[in-house]
Amino acid sequence: NENSVTKTGKIKNKKKWFNELECIFFWYKACNFKKYAGTDFHRYLPLHRAILRGDWKEGKKFLDKDEDAITAIINDSSETALHVAVETGKSNDFVRKLLECLTPNEALLSKDSSGDTALHTAALAGNKEAAILLVNKKPDLLYITNDKNMLPIHLAARSSQKDTLMYLISVSKKEVQNSPFVGKLGALLLTIAVASEFIDVALYLVQKYPELATLSDEDDDYALQVIARMKSVFPSGKRFSWWQNWIYSCVPLTSLEKTKITTDIENPGSDMDQVTKKFDWFNIISFVVPEVKSIKKKKVMHRQTLELVKCLCRALESLPFSVASPIYESAIVKAADEGIHEVVEVIIEMFPNAIYAEESKTECSIFHIAARERVENIFNLIYHMNERKQYFYDRTDSSGNNFMHICGELAPPHKLNLVSGAALQMQRELQWSKEMENFVNPSRRTWFNNDDKTPQMLFSEKHQELKSQGEKWMKDTATSCTIAAALIATVVFAAAFTVPGGLHGDTGVPIFVRKTSFVLFAISDSVSLFTSTTSLLMFLSILTASRYAEQDFLYVLPKRLCIGLLTLFTSITFMMVAFAAAIYITLKEKSNLFVVPMTVLACLPVTSFALLQFPLLIEVMCCTYGPGIFGKKSDRTLY
């Protein structure tokens, strides 16, 4: 109601507006009531229950009494007995008998309230057996659309029913009206297959019907634009642990999987994901470790996805520049925003001018987007460019922000969470900021944007909270480790004056001074004392001698944390060695059986610390002293 809304779009009278909405709802219910007026669906309850149980005898009794029930609407969703039978997926014998009784083929064309035929329902439920029965009985069902202008094959793809989808593809034809391989319907099938992560099916469709890649679906989406938003199907989107990454790199792909990744979809009896059995050793490993097989499927899918992107780009070459350029430029911008460097690389390789694509709202280039989203894999492509990279150095977005301004903004939360601890997150943000200085002329490093802010002003403003969290995280970590280091120093210092075996009363020399085990004890105890003291001093310096300025998080604080953790780990290790040596010296002559288990248990604290704190130590060392996330990673050269 126009009178209920102001010029600004706000509702004048919410109560009146909800009353109007309620009237519309009751009007809709009244229309449906009028539609089903005079129909008592309770009379079909025995038939409905018989269908759900798959009891043909009871159903046949009801149909013999009421011959019209076989084609009648039996519920308020306008479904017939055939709709209900194929929907359950457990009453296919009932479906078969029902189809034998349905002599007029027109009865098979009955639609429910959504415009779905029985084949639509079977496709949605993934009832492949019922779909085969229906298609054999009435092939025209393949090409009937519902109220949303979707064929049964579209519903199978959208509901992720792959077996049914493959069957419907194999029996559908192109040279018919409403073919799923032509026009908008074909483009819709391709985009749905991509969105459902049926990459092998989409690759098959593009290879057989390349014109589908040049068409948009009902939402004006092209397949290349859809796949540019799906990071999960690319290698850059995998989330594996270190050992899973190792398996991923070692998994073999046969020549068949490398050259012709798709199998014969037109033969639905074969498994599209079936892996050839040339690698007997791999099959043995897959049997022992089932997860290896799923990792190989991921790798095959990644290879298929890269091939699919190339096929989609090759198909766009047949279009005029004015038609193709908006498609691949939109796709490359979306891929840069999602961090999918594989799509960016393929598009630039196929269409060199796509590197100048810009985000429509912000006028950001793909490298500005990569900096904004903290996607180093895409930003590093600028290192592989020829002289054209000079074009991007002083580029600004619609708000007057250069590279340094963009990295002055706080990184997206999902990118910050990839780094452990607020202090290391602050370090990563500073690394991005420092790297951007290499791409901005010195005169532009203090450049004001449209809000009259320099990069440094913007960075300090946006990272104030993260800086405070980093300071708190660093102090908490240092406090905890200081207690541990002080405790170790106290213990090993006392152990130096209470040596195992005791001392000679007249000389004060240790009794076992000439034994190798005693020398090991002395050295281990000394190293543990020195390293724990060093660790204690390092953590105290973090607590007392740090200004916690922004630049301190880049190198000074991580360096101290790294040295502190490393020396603490060393002190714990040698303290346990000293303990094991002392136990050996004291109890060797009395009970050898007691020495072995105590020595083994001495490794428990070291192992626990390694599992709990060593990953943090490695991460700090890699972030501070590692090769970094920027720079030229390969010999690849872009145009």
Number of C-alpha atoms within 10 A of each C-alpha: 7 8 9 14 14 11 7 6 9 10 15 12 12 12 10 12 16 11 11 13 13 12 12 12 12 11 12 12 12 13 12 13 13 11 12 16 10 8 14 12 13 11 11 18 13 13 23 20 13 20 24 17 16 20 15 18 11 15 21 19 12 17 16 11 9 12 11 10 17 22 17 17 22 23 19 15 13 18 24 23 24 29 24 20 28 32 23 18 18 16 20 21 16 25 25 17 12 19 19 10 12 15 10 10 11 10 15 22 16 19 22 21 12 12 18 26 26 28 33 29 26 29 31 25 20 25 22 25 17 29 25 18 16 23 16 12 15 15 13 15 20 24 18 19 19 17 12 10 13 20 25 28 26 26 24 30 28 20 15 21 20 20 18 27 27 22 21 24 19 14 15 19 16 12 9 12 11 20 18 26 23 20 16 20 23 24 26 26 28 33 26 23 25 25 19 16 19 20 24 24 24 25 25 19 23 21 17 11 16 18 20 27 24 23 21 22 19 13 8 12 15 24 30 28 22 17 26 27 21 18 18 15 24 22 18 14 15 14 10 12 9 9 9 14 14 11 16 18 12 10 17 14 15 15 9 12 16 13 11 11 21 20 18 14 19 15 14 18 11 11 12 18 13 9 17 12 10 9 12 10 10 15 17 11 13 16 12 10 11 12 14 19 17 13 19 20 17 18 21 21 21 20 21 25 26 18 20 24 21 17 17 25 23 17 19 23 14 13 13 9 11 8 12 17 18 12 20 26 24 19 25 30 29 23 28 28 24 18 26 26 27 20 29 24 18 17 24 18 17 15 19 13 13 21 22 16 20 20 19 11 8 15 16 24 21 26 27 27 27 24 24 22 22 24 20 17 19 23 22 19 22 18 17 17 14 11 8 12 16 12 9 18 18 13 17 19 20 13 13 17 25 28 29 29 27 27 27 26 19 21 22 11 9 9 12 18 12 9 17 13 16 21 26 23 23 26 25 22 24 22 20 22 22 14 16 20 15 13 19 19 12 10 7 17 19 16 20 17 18 11 10 10 17 20 24 17 14 21 22 16 14 15 19 13 12 17 21 15 17 22 24 14 16 23 18 13 17 24 17 11 21 23 13 16 28 16 14 21 26 13 14 24 16 11 20 14 11 12 19 22 15 14 16 11 9 6 7 9 11 17 15 18 15 9 10 12 17 22 15 17 26 19 14 21 26 21 20 30 26 17 24 31 21 20 31 26 17 24 27 19 16 23 19 9 10 13 12 17 11 17 13 17 24 22 15 14 25 23 17 19 24 21 19 29 26 20 23 24 23 18 29 24 21 23 27 22 21 27 20 22 23 22 19 22 20 16 15 14 8 9 11 11 10 13 18 15 10 14 18 10 12 18 15 12 13 18 13 11 15 15 11 10 14 16 13 17 20 15 16 23 17 12 20 21 13 11 9 11 16 15 16 13 12 10 8 10 13 17 14
